[in-house]
Amino acid sequence: MNLSHLSSASHRMQNMDSKTTEPNDFSSPLLPTSYGAHDVGVDFLDKRHNGASSVPTTLILTTLVAVFGSYVFGSAIGYSSPTQSGIMRDLNLGVAQYSIFGSILTIGAMIGAVVSGRIADYAGRRVAMGFSQIFCILGWLAITFSKTAWWLYVGRLLIGCGIGLLSYAVPVYVAEITPKNLRGAFTAVHQLMISCGMSLTYLVGAFVNWRILALIGIIPCLVQLLSLPFITDSPRWLAKVGRLRESDSALQHLRGKNADVYQEATEIRDYTEAFQKQTEASIIGLFRMQYLKSLIVGVGLMILQQFGGINGIVFYANSIFISAGFSESIGTVAMVAVKIPMTTLGVLLMDKSGRRPLLLVSALGTCLGCFLAAVSFILQDLHQWKGVSPIMALVGVLVYVGSYSIGMGAIPWVIMSEIFPINVKGSAGSLVTLVSWLCSWIVSYAFNFLMNWSSAGTFFIFSTICGFTVLFVAKLVPETKGRTLEEIQASLSSYSSSKK
């Protein structure tokens, strides 16, 4: 494939700081009247000295609307743990039937993942989020009024389709609207809101009936659905579909009316034009040398994230604590108390320490947590240290959840939203999201059976995979902190091309 246009764009970006770009190179205004500009003909040379020093309120509110979808994601994942005994009792379900209910969410998410990239590319990120919430609302209603297992399955499947769309659209949208110095932290809020949704669902589920809990799940869906018309589309998506004036004005709107957006807008245009001269790749077309490193990093992180056992532990947290001889209520509250602060810490550190250090620390911590849990189950089987083994199981799970929350939970999604070029982002995002949910389904469906086989063996397997994650990150994952999306994608494409 001819990469001359890409190389030219990459070269321009690398030299942007050392060159002065004349205003007349930029053909369209950044402040059209649709965003209340007082003077469409503002001189950009003057504006370069008046950049906003603080985070614009518009950017914060826009991100908040987007991550309401992440809250829905978290509440859907957390729903099956506190409701297990109530649903099994009321609808006479066995373990195998409830395992289907727990894991069918991921089947729906795989369906949503397959179409997520195409919908987000052709209709826009906002429209994709809107579609997802319609699926989620219908799903929660089906669960609320279900009388048989089949209606439960239908509702859970619909919610899965919705969060399959959300799991791609939200982090990509947030990454595309934020500046490089804030992108990591803002995109990591996706995981923070997932944690909040999951944790609050745990807590509320301890006090209310499972039908009421499903009805409560509709509220954040409606909040996002009704708020989406009031936020702007992604400037990068608008540039991709040829709506350049709207892209410029959306960028100005997100950065603040006094911010200098000339250089960022020019980079977006140059890079988008360079890649649009290449054909959009299908999923099969992704397996070219040009995209090889991006694909290995994106898919590899998702596989390791899921096979590290997170969804099995989250879906069946109560069962783990019961198996360890510990109180399920104390264990659940302790998980919530660890998860949200550690996720918040990860958000704060994302753009300070960088992605790679956080990933390495996180993977080491999850490895240790699973190892402690495995040892506790061995002691329980041997009837040794009976007073210590439940505490060790609790500590192991909490170390795992805390370590996962600080890095492995958010960063694979952050990196997925950063590394793929605009011409393959839809196909690549669909593939990576599909792989994530496929692995999630395998873990969530098999977890109860693995625990029945050997609780200690299950956690030793997870510990080994988490240990391998450390090696994968150290060897292959690039640092993306402080770089524009265009710089990251150009460098990865150049790396793959040099291997030809």
Disulfide bonds with the S-S distance in Angstrom:
none
